[in-house]
């Protein structure tokens, strides 16, 4: 939050990436997400090659993505509520 008299300080991505730790965190997150995508593609290809069934590929895809569908990462309140029930 900017206050009166804070001058010309504006939030920017350049300032965020000027921090070495934040830069490496961003790179690591990008690499991790790329690996997740590559694993998902390889898994679906393997299921299709071994079973030759598009239906089984779709079932596997839905099961892999069900956590993103049911508990999106931008809803921590739902996650905390469900963890409290378990």
trRosetta pair geometry for C-beta under 8 A, 3 or more apart (Angstrom, degrees):
i j d omega theta_ij theta_ji phi_ij phi_ji
2 6 4.9 -137 -162 50 84 153
2 9 6.8 174 -117 83 109 94
2 10 7.9 -17 -75 -104 142 50
3 6 5.2 113 58 -42 65 114
6 9 5.2 -82 149 40 101 114
11 15 7.3 -115 -156 46 47 131
12 15 5.0 98 67 3 87 97
12 16 7.4 -150 102 -3 51 86
13 16 5.3 -52 -152 36 45 115
13 17 6.1 30 155 -9 75 108
14 17 6.2 -63 -144 46 28 100
14 18 6.4 42 152 -38 63 102
15 18 5.5 -42 -148 16 34 119
15 19 8.0 37 154 -18 56 91
16 19 6.6 -56 -179 23 38 106
16 22 5.5 -120 170 140 74 152
17 22 6.4 -126 -102 103 35 109
17 23 5.1 78 -157 -88 72 93
17 26 7.0 -43 -105 17 91 155
18 23 7.9 157 18 -46 3 115
19 22 4.0 63 82 14 112 111
19 23 6.6 179 88 -15 57 84
20 23 5.7 -55 -149 34 31 114
20 24 6.4 24 157 -13 66 107
21 24 6.0 -59 -149 40 29 105
21 25 6.2 32 152 -21 65 108
22 25 5.5 -52 -144 36 33 115
22 26 6.4 36 155 -21 64 104
23 26 5.8 -56 -153 34 29 111
23 27 6.5 27 151 -16 65 106
24 27 5.5 -50 -143 38 36 112
24 28 6.1 37 156 -20 67 106
25 28 5.8 -54 -144 38 29 110
25 29 6.3 31 155 -20 63 107
26 29 5.8 -54 -148 35 29 112
26 30 6.5 30 153 -19 63 106
27 30 5.7 -57 -151 36 31 112
27 31 6.4 28 154 -17 66 106
28 31 5.8 -54 -146 38 32 110
28 32 6.2 33 155 -20 65 108
29 32 5.7 -55 -145 37 30 112
29 33 6.3 26 158 -16 65 107
30 33 6.0 -57 -147 38 28 107
30 34 6.4 29 154 -19 63 107
31 34 5.7 -56 -149 36 31 113
31 35 6.4 32 153 -19 64 106
32 35 5.7 -55 -150 36 31 112
32 36 6.5 34 152 -21 64 104
33 36 5.5 -48 -147 33 35 115
33 37 6.5 37 153 -19 64 103
34 37 5.7 -54 -151 36 32 112
34 38 6.4 31 152 -17 66 106
35 38 5.6 -53 -144 38 33 110
35 39 6.2 36 156 -20 66 105
36 39 5.8 -54 -147 36 29 112
36 40 6.4 31 154 -20 63 106
37 40 5.7 -55 -149 35 31 112
37 41 6.5 29 154 -17 65 105
38 41 5.8 -54 -148 37 32 110
38 42 6.3 30 155 -17 66 108
39 42 5.8 -58 -146 40 30 110
39 43 6.1 31 156 -21 66 107
40 43 5.8 -53 -145 35 28 112
40 44 6.4 25 158 -15 63 107
40 61 7.7 76 -172 -123 104 79
40 64 6.1 142 -124 149 101 155
41 44 6.0 -58 -148 39 29 107
41 45 6.3 29 154 -19 64 109
42 45 5.7 -55 -146 38 31 112
42 46 6.2 33 155 -22 65 107
43 46 5.7 -55 -147 35 30 112
43 47 6.4 27 156 -17 64 105
43 60 6.8 -149 141 152 109 132
43 64 7.2 130 93 -77 150 149
44 47 5.8 -52 -146 37 32 110
44 48 6.3 30 155 -16 64 108
44 57 5.3 70 -157 -156 86 102
44 60 6.6 172 -101 93 69 123
44 61 6.2 34 -97 -73 119 100
45 48 5.8 -58 -148 40 30 109
45 49 6.1 27 156 -19 66 110
46 49 5.8 -56 -142 38 28 109
46 50 6.1 13 164 -8 65 112
47 50 6.3 -63 -140 43 25 100
47 51 5.8 -16 175 18 65 117
47 53 7.9 -70 152 62 89 81
47 56 5.8 -147 169 120 115 104
47 57 5.1 152 100 -95 120 71
47 60 5.3 -149 -74 8 171 162
48 51 6.9 -72 -125 55 19 83
48 52 6.8 61 180 -100 56 30
48 53 7.5 -143 -123 53 53 42
48 54 7.1 28 -116 -91 101 54
48 57 5.1 19 -69 -76 90 132
49 52 7.6 10 -161 -64 15 65
51 56 4.9 -27 106 57 159 153
51 57 7.8 -171 65 -45 121 78
53 56 4.1 66 92 10 115 107
53 57 6.8 177 99 -11 62 82
54 57 5.3 -51 -152 35 40 117
54 58 6.4 40 151 -19 69 103
55 58 5.8 -55 -151 36 31 109
55 59 6.5 31 152 -19 65 105
56 59 5.5 -50 -144 36 35 113
56 60 6.3 36 155 -18 66 105
57 60 5.8 -57 -150 38 29 110
57 61 6.3 31 151 -21 65 108
58 61 5.4 -51 -143 36 33 114
58 62 6.3 33 157 -18 65 104
59 62 5.9 -54 -148 37 30 109
59 63 6.4 26 154 -16 63 107
60 63 5.8 -57 -147 39 31 109
60 64 6.3 32 154 -20 66 106
61 64 5.8 -54 -147 35 30 110
61 65 6.3 6 161 1 65 113
62 65 6.1 -70 -142 50 28 96
62 66 6.2 54 155 -60 65 93
63 66 5.6 -24 -142 -11 32 121
65 68 5.1 -54 -168 42 71 113
65 69 5.9 70 135 -25 86 103
66 69 5.5 -56 -143 39 37 111
66 70 5.8 20 164 -7 73 112
67 70 6.2 -59 -131 47 27 99
67 71 5.7 -36 -173 47 66 101
68 71 7.5 -70 -110 68 15 60
68 72 6.3 46 -173 -103 58 60
68 73 7.6 -27 -127 -21 75 87
69 72 7.7 0 -141 -61 11 80
71 75 6.8 -135 -163 71 57 109
71 78 6.2 -161 -127 106 80 117
71 79 5.6 89 -163 -82 122 90
71 82 7.3 -87 -96 25 127 153
72 75 5.1 76 68 8 87 106
73 76 7.9 13 180 -62 49 76
75 78 4.5 15 139 18 114 115
75 79 6.7 134 105 -16 73 89
76 79 5.3 -55 -149 40 45 115
76 80 6.0 45 154 -22 74 103
77 80 5.8 -53 -146 37 30 109
77 81 6.3 33 153 -21 63 106
78 81 5.6 -54 -148 36 32 113
78 82 6.3 26 156 -14 66 107
79 82 6.0 -58 -146 40 29 105
79 83 6.2 28 156 -19 65 108
80 83 5.7 -54 -143 38 30 111
80 84 6.4 36 154 -24 62 104
81 84 5.8 -56 -155 31 30 113
81 85 6.9 27 150 -18 62 104
82 85 5.6 -53 -153 32 38 112
82 86 6.7 33 153 -20 67 105
83 86 5.8 -55 -147 34 36 109
